Amino acid sequence: MEIRPEFQADQQRAIEELPRIARCNAPVDKLMVLKRCVGYIREAIDTNVRENFPDSSSSSDDLEMSTDDLIMVVVWVILRAYLQR
């Protein structure tokens, strides 16, 4: 998988959150777990960019991440969460 260096961050919070989806019964609860995972992913990436790639962030400190970039990181988190079980 080719994940841009700016998006290679510690995703432990997302990896720990994802298995909680198995304990959810309602679809809305599963969706909320996924939403939290994506939020944790985004937080980790934003922190990584601010600390390690200061020239990459825009003036508003909001990194532009394409859907393709996000999907690559989400797939990586899913694989890591599965392997840790």
C-alpha positions as CSV (number, residue, x, y, z in Angstrom):
1,M,0.0,0.0,0.0
2,E,1.2,3.4,-0.9
3,I,0.4,5.8,1.9
4,R,1.9,9.3,1.6
5,P,4.5,10.1,4.3
6,E,2.4,12.9,5.7
7,F,-0.4,10.5,6.4
8,Q,1.8,7.8,8.1
9,A,0.9,8.4,11.7
10,D,0.4,6.4,14.9
11,Q,-3.2,5.1,14.5
12,Q,-3.4,3.1,17.8
13,R,-6.6,4.8,19.0
14,A,-8.4,4.0,15.7
15,I,-7.0,0.4,15.8
16,E,-8.3,0.0,19.4
17,E,-11.7,1.5,18.5
18,L,-12.5,-0.5,15.5
19,P,-13.1,-3.9,17.2
20,R,-15.9,-2.3,19.2
21,I,-18.0,-2.6,16.1
22,A,-18.5,-6.3,16.8
23,R,-20.3,-5.5,20.0
24,C,-22.8,-3.2,18.3
25,N,-26.2,-4.4,17.2
26,A,-27.8,-1.4,15.7
27,P,-26.5,-0.1,12.3
28,V,-26.4,3.4,13.7
29,D,-24.1,2.3,16.5
30,K,-21.8,0.6,14.0
31,L,-21.7,3.8,12.0
32,M,-20.8,5.8,15.1
33,V,-17.8,3.5,15.7
34,L,-16.6,4.0,12.1
35,K,-17.1,7.8,12.5
36,R,-15.0,7.8,15.7
37,C,-12.3,5.7,13.9
38,V,-12.1,8.2,11.0
39,G,-12.0,11.0,13.6
40,Y,-9.1,9.4,15.3
41,I,-7.3,8.8,12.0
42,R,-7.8,12.4,11.0
43,E,-6.6,13.6,14.5
44,A,-3.4,11.5,14.3
45,I,-2.7,12.7,10.7
46,D,-3.2,16.3,11.6
47,T,-0.9,16.0,14.6
48,N,1.7,14.3,12.5
49,V,1.6,16.9,9.8
50,R,1.8,19.8,12.2
51,E,4.8,18.2,14.1
52,N,6.8,16.7,11.2
53,F,5.7,18.5,8.0
54,P,5.1,22.1,8.9
55,D,5.4,23.3,5.3
56,S,2.7,20.8,4.1
57,S,-0.1,22.3,6.2
58,S,-2.1,25.2,4.9
59,S,-2.5,28.5,6.7
60,S,-5.7,27.3,8.4
61,D,-3.9,24.1,9.7
62,D,-6.3,22.0,7.7
63,L,-4.6,19.3,5.7
64,E,-6.3,18.4,2.4
65,M,-6.7,14.7,2.3
66,S,-8.4,13.0,-0.7
67,T,-10.9,10.2,-0.3
68,D,-8.3,7.8,-1.8
69,D,-5.8,8.8,0.8
70,L,-8.3,8.3,3.6
71,I,-9.4,4.9,2.3
72,M,-5.8,3.7,2.2
73,V,-5.3,4.6,5.8
74,V,-8.7,3.1,6.8
75,V,-7.8,-0.2,5.1
76,W,-4.5,-0.2,7.0
77,V,-6.3,0.4,10.3
78,I,-8.7,-2.5,9.5
79,L,-5.8,-4.8,8.8
80,R,-3.9,-3.9,11.9
81,A,-7.0,-4.2,14.1
82,Y,-7.7,-7.7,12.6
83,L,-4.1,-8.8,13.2
84,Q,-4.1,-7.6,16.8
85,R,-7.1,-9.8,17.7
